[in-house]
């Protein structure tokens, strides 16, 4: 949870690169942590890494489904659709 909080803080301060290190670590520590995947996707998108962001959202959706977290799943589906629309439906 600390890694997620640090990642969000750095992302809020427009420091996506630093945020990524913390958010990646959060997902390594708990592959089923859907909130960490969601924020990792946001940080990757903010850093211009759209392919990696799409992958993070997909993995986050799987994690959310595994935990029955419908709200997180719904949010990440919206973020994923936006990225796909911006990339010509990739």
Backbone as a ProteinNet text record, in pm:
[ID]
protein_1_A
[PRIMARY]
XXXXXXXXXXXXXXXXXXXXXXXXXXXXXXXXXXXXXXXXXXXXXXXXXXXXXXXXXXXXXXXXXXXXXXXXXXXXXXXXXXXXXXXXXX
[TERTIARY]
82.3	0	87.2	201.7	292.6	340	374.7	421.9	314.2	190.7	80	66.2	69.9	56.8	169.2	291.3	404.7	390.4	348.9	329.8	226.2	114.4	9.5	59.9	133.5	187.3	279.4	371.3	462.9	388.8	289.3	212.6	136.8	80.5	11.1	105.6	233.6	334.7	402.7	339.1	390	529.4	554.4	681.3	653.8	606.1	563.9	677.2	797.7	909.6	933.4	929.7	948	827.3	709.5	586.7	591.1	640.9	644.9	722.7	834.2	915.3	835.2	763.6	684.9	564.8	498.1	378.7	414.1	524	568.5	599.5	664.3	697.3	570.6	470.6	343.8	280.4	286	227.7	313.9	443.7	531	502.8	477.4	451.3	317	219.1	85.6	26.5	36.9	-12.1	-163.7	-233.5	-378.7	-427.2	-336.8	-369.1	-420.5	-550.2	-608.3	-586.1	-588.5	-566.4	-425.5	-328.6	-191	-180.5	-249.1	-248.2	-313.1	-422.5	-491.6	-398.9	-334	-245.6	-119	-72.5	41	2	-117.5	-165.6	-171.4	-220.6	-227.1	-87.7	6.2	142.6	210.1	190.3	248.3	190.6	60.2	-3.3	51	66.6	119.8	263.2	335.1	474.5	485.3	371.4	370.7	389.6	382.8	401.6	265.2	196.9	58.1	43	133.8	123.3	135.5	231.1	249.8	131.3	74.1	-43.3	-160.8	-181.7	-290.3	-269.3	-146.1	-116.1	-143.9	-105.4	-130.3	-279.8	-357.6	-502.5	-561.2	-514.5	-564.9	-533.8	-412.9	-375.3	-453.9	-479.1	-559.4	-702.8	-757.3	-893.6	-900.2	-800.6	-795.1	-786.4	-703	-688.3	-819.7	-885.9	-1013.1	-1118.7	-1123	-1218.3	-1191.3	-1064	-1026.1	-1067.9	-1078.2	-1116.7	-1261.6	-1330.8	-1470.3	-1485.5	-1383.4	-1385.4	-1441.9	-1573.9	-1643.5	-1614.7	-1603.5	-1579.4	-1443	-1340.3	-1206.2	-1204	-1270.7	-1277.9	-1343.5	-1453.3	-1526.4	-1439.4	-1373	-1287.3	-1175.7	-1110.6	-998.9	-1046	-1165.6	-1220.7	-1241	-1287.5	-1305.4	-1170.2	-1070.9	-937.2	-877.4	-895.9	-843.6	-910	-1041.8	-1112.9	-1063.7	-1039	-988.6	-852.1	-765.3	-633.2	-644.8	-732.4	-750	-808.2	-901.2	-960.6	-855	-766.5	-660.6	-553.8	-549.2	-447.7	-510.5	-627.9	-692.6	-749.3	-787.5	-852.1	-759.8	-633.7	-535.3	-579.6
-119	0	126.2	118.8	233.6	266.1	162.4	184.9	251	208.1	269.5	416.3	445.1	583.7	671.7	620.4	697.2	719	615	627.4	732.3	730.6	830.2	970.9	985.1	1115.6	1170.5	1087.3	1133.2	1162.5	1083.1	1108.5	1240	1267.1	1394.9	1513.8	1489.7	1596.4	1595.7	1529	1521.4	1459.7	1361.3	1288.9	1141.9	1121.3	987.5	885	924.5	831.1	775.3	861.6	817.4	737.4	780.8	708.9	566	549.6	416.6	315.9	356.9	264.8	210.8	298.5	256.6	172.2	211.1	138.3	1.1	-7.3	-138.8	-231.2	-174.6	-255.7	-301.7	-215.2	-252.5	-371.7	-373.1	-485.9	-611.1	-595	-711.1	-776	-693.1	-744.4	-815	-770.1	-830.8	-821	-928.1	-930.9	-912	-934.1	-919	-784.6	-689.7	-557.5	-468.3	-472.7	-403.3	-252.4	-192.6	-47.2	-10.8	-93.9	-67.4	-77.4	-173.9	-186.4	-64.7	-18.1	99.6	220.9	245.7	361.8	343.4	219.6	194.7	229.5	190.7	225.9	375.9	447.7	594.2	655.1	605.6	659.6	629.8	510.1	474.8	562.2	585	671.7	813.5	862.5	997.7	1008.9	897.9	894.5	866.6	855.4	832.2	687.2	596.3	453.4	386.1	417.6	373.9	222.5	156.4	10.2	-55.3	-10.6	-64.7	-29.3	89.4	129.5	37.6	8.1	-83.5	-220.1	-268	-396.6	-392.7	-283.8	-270.6	-271.2	-199.6	-199.9	-339	-410.2	-546.3	-637.5	-626	-707.8	-665.4	-536.2	-486.9	-535.2	-540.6	-592.1	-737.6	-816.5	-956.4	-967.2	-883.1	-884.2	-846.3	-744.4	-699.8	-809.1	-875.9	-985.4	-1096.9	-1125.3	-1230	-1200.5	-1073.3	-1033.4	-987	-988.5	-944.4	-794.7	-719.1	-573	-510.4	-504.9	-458.2	-311.9	-227.7	-85.2	-62.7	-126.6	-112.3	-167.5	-279.2	-337.7	-239.8	-181.1	-86.1	35.7	91.7	208.6	177.5	63.5	29.8	-0.7	-55.4	-76.9	57	157	290.8	348.5	341.2	393.5	320.2	188.6	109	148.8	166.6	208.7	343.4	435.2	567.6	557.2	475	456.5	390.8	292.7	224.1	318	402.8	498.9	597.1	636.6	729.8	668.4	534.9	465.6	393.3	438.5	376.8	238.7	211.6	85.6	-31.4	-5.3	-111.1	-203.7
0	0	0	66.8	68.6	-72.6	-149.3	-286.1	-371.4	-354.4	-428.7	-390.7	-263	-216.3	-269.3	-265.8	-318.9	-469.3	-540	-684.1	-719.1	-647.8	-672.1	-641.5	-533.9	-495.2	-604.3	-651.8	-756.8	-886.8	-918.1	-1040	-1028.7	-912	-889.1	-903.4	-881.5	-893.1	-1029.9	-1125.6	-1263.6	-1272.3	-1187.3	-1188.7	-1222.2	-1346	-1387.8	-1378	-1413.2	-1408.2	-1269	-1169.9	-1031.1	-985.2	-1026	-990.5	-1043	-1164.2	-1226	-1143	-1087.6	-1007.1	-888.9	-821	-704.5	-745.1	-851.9	-894.4	-951.3	-1022.8	-1071.3	-953.2	-853.4	-735	-663.6	-657.5	-593.7	-664.9	-799	-872.4	-860.2	-842.6	-821.4	-686.3	-586.8	-452.1	-442.6	-521.9	-520.3	-660.3	-736.8	-875.5	-883.7	-774.7	-772.9	-722.8	-706.8	-651.5	-764.5	-788.3	-903.8	-899.9	-783.2	-773.9	-820.8	-788.6	-832.6	-984.2	-1043.5	-1189.9	-1254.6	-1195.5	-1250.7	-1250.3	-1139.2	-1129.6	-1212.6	-1225.9	-1314.5	-1458.1	-1498.5	-1632.2	-1652.4	-1551.7	-1561.5	-1573.6	-1493.3	-1496.5	-1630.2	-1681.4	-1810.9	-1922	-1917.3	-2017.2	-2006.5	-1884.1	-1863.4	-1913.7	-1910.8	-1955.7	-2106.3	-2173.2	-2317.3	-2358.8	-2263.6	-2291.5	-2307.7	-2416.5	-2431.5	-2446.5	-2515.9	-2527.5	-2390.6	-2312.8	-2177.9	-2088.5	-2106.9	-2028.8	-2059.3	-2187.2	-2224.3	-2159.4	-2160.2	-2097.9	-1947.6	-1882.4	-1738.1	-1709.3	-1789.9	-1769.5	-1790.7	-1891.3	-1915.1	-1796.5	-1745.8	-1630	-1506.3	-1494.9	-1383.9	-1390.4	-1510.2	-1528.1	-1484.1	-1522.8	-1479.7	-1327.8	-1267.7	-1121.7	-1054.7	-1107.2	-1049.8	-1062.1	-1175.9	-1193.8	-1094.1	-1071.2	-977	-834.5	-803.2	-667.2	-658	-770.8	-770.5	-753.3	-788.6	-773.9	-901.3	-908.3	-1029	-1060.7	-959.2	-983.5	-1048	-995.3	-1053.4	-1195.6	-1216.4	-1350.7	-1448.1	-1406.2	-1491.3	-1525	-1425.1	-1447	-1546.6	-1528.4	-1617.2	-1758.9	-1771.9	-1906.7	-1978	-1904.1	-1961.8	-2003.2	-1915.3	-1946.9	-2067.4	-2072.3	-2182.7	-2314.4	-2312.3	-2434.2	-2483.3	-2391	-2430.2	-2497.6	-2441.3	-2502.3	-2639.3	-2649.6	-2777.2	-2882	-2841.6	-2935.3	-2984.7	-2895.7	-2932.6	-3021.1	-3024.5	-3104.7	-3223.1	-3263.1	-3378.3	-3352.1	-3225.6	-3192.8	-3167.2	-3141.9	-3114.3	-3005.7
[MASK]
++++++++++++++++++++++++++++++++++++++++++++++++++++++++++++++++++++++++++++++++++++++++++

